[in-house]
Amino acid sequence: MKTIIEPFRIKSVEPIRFTTVDERRALLKYAHFNLFAIKSDDVIIDLLTDSGTSAMSAAQWAAVMKGDESYAGSPSFFRFEAAVRDLMPFRHIIPTHQGRAAEAILFSLIGGKGRRIPSNTHFDTTRGNIEGTGAEAHDLLIAEGRNPALDHPFKGNMDVARLDVFLREHGDAVPCVMITVTNNAGGGQPVSLANIRATAEVAKRHGKPFIIDGCRFAENAWFIKQREEGQGTRAIKDIVRDMFAFADGMTMSAKKDAFANIGGWLALNDDALAEKARTRLIQTEGFPTYGGLAGRDLDAIAQGLSEIIDEDYLRYRVRTNAYISERLDAMGVPVVKPAGGHAVFVDARGWLSHIPPLSYPGQALAVALYEVAGIRGCEIGTVMFGRHPDGSETPAAMDLVRLAMPRRVYTQSHADYIVEAFGKVAAMLTSLKGYRIAWEPPMMRHFTAKFAPLT
């Protein structure tokens, strides 16, 4: 059959409250035009993030009932540890309450003033946790990854030649090399297995540990299977294990490719670093066999890890975003090509070319989409990445709007509604105005900044 249907049945539903355009205009004004400040009850389709917003399966809810809440030595931890190690063969698995906690622990130990940490592209919390220690986050994405319209199979790849030069120039200041799979800030684009191997080899040659931010590892493995020569007949699980076999450690938000509503982990092979991380964990998160999580959450993650590598699910997951992306492209809406694994990324800078980057075209498009149709997306551009630690501001590499699809939540009619909403925005495109920031915090401003429309 040509039609790719949802590989699940729905047995529990949550009602959606439908707001009017006038209501949404008032809500935007009250929220200072920051979509993070909009109450979720006032959102019709919520594509702000795919993090922690998945629908858990019947098997996951059953696993929740097995959760053991012992402070130390809970069997829930050992089920969680075994599930992680089945896919990612690391020596030490350290649970945290979510991915940014794993990042905070890691960079509190290896970061600091004068340190430089390269990656393909650091996402917002990773960058924030690096810069919060006084270190610098550097993005070394391939040139193809910075061109939204270019169709390239692995636009998330690290520029290995630039990495080699970077390590030769700054080696003493570099505590580790990172790579993000898939590359969220660059459009949810995958990294090839060959590029992961090559990045690891460069890091090893320079004596640097190689860390993978693995939040969307299963989606990345699916793209490897579909696009990389020699991988098409291999099982997703085997590809996943190969991806992490090259790494010395990983950070993970289980709120993405583990179908969990909360949770994460830091995994390491270095015994001494892991011991320091566990000490830090006890100070900030909890005992090493729960790490800030309830036992029920650990069991939900363990079950979710067995479900995320299902190929029927991954085929449907990736196709949903491709469907929306193809429909928008046919309408003349510029999108990042090819479609990403977890989201559709719209090139706001290209579409709203009358709004300069420092007037935040991504924010303007995201606000318009909510006003017109009650759809909440997320600006991934100059608001998120344009401000530097010294207080200066420059345009980000791209100004995108991310429409992140929660896993197993929305259906085909929701996808068609999203496409129709862009038709409404297109009709008013030239009348859209930019924004200025009326107030911002010193770091990660996009979460809480207050905006004012330009006249």
C-alpha positions in Angstrom: 0.0 0.0 0.0 1.2 3.5 -0.8 -0.6 5.2 2.1 1.6 5.2 5.3 -0.9 5.0 8.2 -0.3 5.6 11.9 1.1 2.3 13.3 -1.0 2.5 16.4 -4.6 2.7 17.5 -5.9 5.5 19.8 -7.5 4.4 23.0 -7.4 7.6 25.1 -8.0 11.2 23.9 -7.5 14.7 25.2 -9.9 17.5 24.1 -8.7 20.6 22.3 -10.1 24.0 23.1 -10.7 26.1 20.0 -9.9 29.7 20.4 -10.8 32.6 18.0 -8.4 35.0 16.2 -9.5 37.8 18.5 -8.8 35.7 21.6 -5.4 34.8 20.3 -4.5 38.4 19.5 -5.3 39.3 23.1 -3.3 36.3 24.4 -0.3 37.3 22.4 -0.3 40.8 23.7 -0.6 39.6 27.3 2.3 37.2 26.7 4.5 40.0 25.2 4.5 38.0 21.9 6.6 35.2 23.4 4.9 31.9 22.5 6.6 30.2 25.5 4.4 32.4 27.7 1.1 31.1 26.1 -0.8 28.6 28.2 -1.0 25.2 26.4 -4.8 25.2 26.9 -4.9 28.2 24.5 -3.0 26.3 21.8 -4.9 24.3 19.1 -1.9 22.4 17.7 1.2 22.6 19.8 4.4 22.2 17.8 6.6 24.2 20.2 8.7 21.1 20.9 8.7 17.3 20.6 10.5 17.1 24.0 8.4 15.4 26.6 5.2 15.7 24.6 5.0 12.2 23.3 2.0 9.9 23.8 3.1 6.9 25.9 2.0 3.5 24.8 -0.2 1.0 26.7 3.0 -1.0 27.4 4.7 2.1 28.9 1.7 2.8 31.2 1.9 -0.8 32.3 5.6 -0.4 33.0 4.8 2.7 35.1 2.9 0.4 37.5 6.0 -1.7 38.0 8.0 1.4 39.1 9.8 0.9 42.4 10.4 4.0 44.4 13.2 2.8 46.6 15.8 5.5 47.2 18.7 3.3 46.5 19.1 0.1 44.4 15.6 0.2 42.8 15.0 -2.6 40.3 13.6 0.2 38.0 17.1 1.6 37.7 18.5 -1.8 36.7 15.8 -2.3 34.0 16.6 1.2 32.8 20.3 0.6 32.8 20.0 -2.6 30.9 17.7 -1.0 28.2 20.2 1.9 27.7 23.2 -0.4 27.5 21.4 -2.7 25.0 21.5 0.2 22.5 24.5 2.3 23.7 27.4 0.1 25.0 28.8 2.5 27.6 30.4 1.5 30.9 28.6 4.0 33.1 24.9 5.0 32.8 24.0 7.9 35.0 20.3 8.9 35.1 19.2 12.6 35.2 15.9 14.3 35.3 16.3 15.5 31.7 19.0 16.1 29.1 20.1 19.6 30.2 20.9 18.2 33.6 23.3 15.7 32.0 24.8 18.6 30.1 25.1 20.7 33.2 26.9 17.9 35.1 29.3 17.2 32.2 30.2 20.8 31.6 30.6 21.6 35.2 33.4 19.1 35.2 35.1 19.7 31.9 34.0 23.3 31.0 35.3 26.6 32.4 36.8 29.8 31.3 39.1 29.5 28.4 37.7 26.1 27.3 36.4 25.6 23.7 33.9 22.9 22.8 33.3 22.1 19.1 30.2 20.4 17.7 28.3 20.2 14.4 25.8 22.6 16.0 25.1 23.0 19.7 21.5 23.4 20.6 20.2 26.0 23.0 20.5 24.3 26.4 23.8 22.7 25.4 25.2 26.1 24.4 23.8 27.7 27.5 25.3 25.0 29.8 28.7 25.4 28.1 28.7 29.2 28.2 27.4 29.2 31.8 30.8 27.8 32.8 32.6 30.5 30.9 33.6 28.1 28.1 32.9 28.8 24.4 30.6 26.7 22.1 31.7 26.4 18.5 29.7 25.1 15.6 31.6 23.3 12.7 28.7 22.3 10.5 29.3 21.4 6.8 28.6 24.3 4.4 25.6 22.3 2.9 23.9 22.4 6.3 23.7 26.2 6.2 21.8 26.3 3.0 18.1 25.6 3.7 17.1 25.0 0.1 19.9 22.5 -0.7 18.8 18.9 -0.8 21.6 16.9 0.7 21.3 13.5 2.5 23.4 14.3 5.6 23.2 18.1 6.2 23.9 17.5 9.9 27.5 16.3 9.3 30.5 17.7 11.1 33.0 19.5 8.9 35.8 17.1 9.7 38.5 19.2 8.0 37.5 22.3 9.9 37.5 20.2 13.1 41.0 19.0 12.5 42.2 22.6 12.0 40.3 23.7 15.1 41.9 21.1 17.2 45.4 21.9 15.9 44.8 25.6 16.7 43.0 25.2 20.1 43.8 21.7 21.2 45.0 22.6 24.7 41.7 24.4 25.3 39.4 21.6 24.0 38.1 19.2 26.7 36.0 17.1 24.3 34.5 17.0 20.8 30.7 16.8 20.5 28.2 15.9 17.8 24.4 16.2 17.8 22.2 13.5 16.2 20.0 14.6 14.5 21.2 18.2 14.2 18.2 20.0 15.7 19.3 23.6 15.2 20.1 22.9 11.5 16.7 21.5 10.6 16.6 18.1 12.2 19.1 16.9 9.7 21.0 13.6 10.2 24.6 12.7 10.5 26.0 9.8 8.5 27.6 6.8 10.2 30.7 7.6 8.1 30.8 11.1 9.5 30.4 9.9 13.1 33.3 7.5 12.5 35.5 10.2 10.9 34.7 12.7 13.7 35.6 10.1 16.3 38.9 9.4 14.5 39.9 13.1 14.4 39.0 13.4 18.1 41.1 10.3 19.0 44.0 11.5 16.9 44.1 14.7 19.0 43.5 12.8 22.2 40.1 14.2 22.9 37.0 12.3 24.2 34.1 12.2 21.7 30.7 12.8 23.1 27.4 12.3 21.3 24.3 14.3 22.1 22.0 11.4 21.2 18.5 12.9 21.7 17.1 11.8 18.4 19.4 8.8 17.8 16.6 6.5 16.3 15.5 9.0 13.7 19.2 9.5 12.8 19.6 5.7 12.5 16.6 5.6 10.2 18.1 8.2 7.9 21.3 6.2 7.8 19.4 3.1 6.9 17.6 4.9 4.1 20.4 7.1 2.7 23.8 5.7 3.4 25.4 3.2 1.1 25.7 -0.3 2.6 23.2 0.3 5.5 19.9 -0.4 3.8 19.5 -4.0 4.9 20.7 -3.5 8.5 18.5 -3.5 11.6 18.0 -0.1 13.2 19.3 -1.5 16.5 22.6 -2.5 14.9 23.0 0.9 13.3 22.3 2.6 16.7 24.9 0.4 18.4 27.5 1.3 15.7 26.8 5.0 16.1 27.6 4.9 19.8 30.5 2.4 19.5 32.7 5.2 18.3 31.9 7.5 21.2 33.4 7.9 24.7 30.2 9.2 26.2 26.8 10.7 25.5 24.2 13.1 26.8 20.6 12.2 26.3 17.1 13.7 26.8 14.8 10.7 27.1 12.0 13.2 26.4 12.8 12.8 22.7 13.7 9.3 21.3 12.6 7.3 24.3 8.9 8.3 24.3 9.2 9.6 27.9 7.6 12.7 29.4 10.7 13.3 31.6 14.2 11.9 32.0 17.6 11.7 30.6 21.1 10.3 31.2 24.8 10.9 31.0 26.8 7.9 29.8 30.6 7.6 30.0 33.4 5.2 29.6 36.0 7.1 31.7 35.9 5.7 35.2 37.3 8.8 36.9 35.1 11.2 35.1 32.0 9.0 35.8 32.9 9.0 39.5 33.1 12.8 39.6 29.8 13.0 37.7 28.1 10.7 40.2 29.3 12.9 43.0 27.9 15.9 41.2 24.7 14.0 40.6 24.2 13.4 44.3 24.7 17.1 45.0 22.2 18.3 42.4 19.9 15.5 41.1 19.7 12.5 43.5 21.2 9.2 44.3 22.9 7.4 41.3 20.1 4.8 41.0 17.4 7.4 40.5 19.1 10.6 39.5 16.1 12.9 40.0 13.6 10.5 38.5 10.8 8.4 40.0 11.2 4.7 39.5 8.1 4.8 37.3 9.8 7.2 34.9 12.9 4.9 34.7 10.6 2.0 33.7 8.7 4.1 31.2 12.0 5.0 29.5 13.2 1.4 29.5 10.0 0.3 27.7 10.2 3.4 25.3 13.7 2.5 24.2 12.4 -0.9 23.0 9.6 0.8 21.0 11.5 3.7 19.4 13.6 1.4 17.2 10.5 -0.1 15.5 10.8 0.5 11.8 7.1 0.8 11.1 7.0 3.6 13.6 10.1 5.4 12.2 8.8 5.1 8.7 5.5 6.8 9.7 7.3 9.4 11.9 9.6 10.6 9.2 6.9 10.5 6.5 4.6 12.7 8.5 7.1 15.6 8.4 8.0 14.9 4.8 4.3 15.1 3.8 3.9 18.6 5.4 7.2 19.8 4.0 6.3 18.7 0.5 2.9 20.4 0.7 4.4 23.6 1.9 7.1 23.5 -0.8 4.4 23.1 -3.4 2.7 26.2 -2.1 5.9 28.2 -2.4 6.7 28.2 1.3 10.5 27.8 1.6 11.4 24.9 3.8 14.6 23.2 4.9 15.2 20.4 2.5 15.1 17.5 2.9 12.5 17.2 5.7 14.0 16.6 9.1 13.2 13.7 11.4 11.3 15.4 14.2 10.1 18.6 12.7 9.3 20.7 9.6 11.6 23.8 9.5 10.4 26.8 7.6 12.9 29.3 6.2 11.5 32.4 7.7 14.4 34.6 6.5 13.8 33.5 3.0 10.0 33.8 3.1 9.8 37.1 5.1 12.7 38.7 3.2 11.3 42.2 3.9 12.1 41.7 7.6 15.8 41.9 8.4 17.4 39.3 10.7 17.8 41.6 13.6 14.1 42.3 13.5 13.5 38.6 13.9 11.6 37.2 10.9 11.3 33.8 12.6 9.5 35.3 15.6 7.2 37.3 13.2 6.3 34.1 11.4 5.8 32.1 14.6 3.5 34.8 16.0 1.5 35.1 12.8 1.0 31.3 12.7 -0.4 31.3 16.2 -2.6 34.3 15.6 -4.1 32.9 12.4 -4.5 29.3 13.3 -3.7 28.7 17.0 -0.5 26.7 16.0 2.4 27.2 18.3 5.9 26.7 16.7 9.3 27.8 17.8 11.8 30.4 16.4 15.2 28.8 15.7 17.2 31.7 14.6 18.5 35.1 15.7 16.4 35.3 18.8 17.7 31.9 20.0 21.3 32.1 18.7 22.1 35.8 17.8 23.1 37.1 21.2 26.6 36.4 22.4 28.0 36.1 25.9 29.6 39.6 25.7 26.2 41.1 25.0 26.7 41.8 21.3 24.2 40.5 18.7 24.6 39.3 15.1 22.3 37.4 12.8 22.2 33.7 13.2 23.3 31.4 10.4 19.6 30.9 9.5 16.2 32.2 10.7 13.9 29.2 10.9 10.6 28.3 12.4 10.5 24.8 13.8 7.2 22.8 13.8 8.2 20.0 16.1 5.9 17.0 15.9 5.1 15.3 19.2 5.4 11.5 18.8 2.2 9.6 18.4 0.0 12.6 19.2 -1.4 14.2 16.0 -3.1 12.7 13.0 -3.4 13.3 9.2 -6.2 15.9 9.6 -3.9 17.9 11.9 -1.2 17.8 9.3 -3.6 19.1 6.7 -4.8 21.9 9.1 -1.1 23.0 9.5 -0.7 23.2 5.7 -4.0 25.2 5.4 -2.8 27.6 8.0 0.3 28.5 6.0 -2.1 29.4 3.1 -3.7 31.9 5.4 -0.4 33.4 6.5 0.7 33.6 2.8 -2.2 35.9 2.1 -1.0 38.4 4.7 2.7 37.9 4.3 3.8 41.3 3.1 1.9 43.0 5.9 3.8 41.1 8.6 6.2 43.3 10.7 9.3 42.5 12.7 9.8 42.7 16.4 12.2 44.2 18.9 13.2 42.7 22.3 11.8 44.9 25.1 13.4 42.8 27.8 15.7 39.8 27.9 17.5 37.8 30.5 21.3 37.4 30.3 21.2 33.8 28.9 18.9 31.7 26.8 16.7 34.7 26.2 14.2 33.0 23.9 12.5 31.2 26.8 11.4 34.4 28.7 12.2 37.5 26.6 9.4 40.1 26.1 8.8 41.3 22.5 7.2 44.4 21.1 6.0 44.7 17.4 7.7 47.2 15.2 5.4 49.7 13.6 
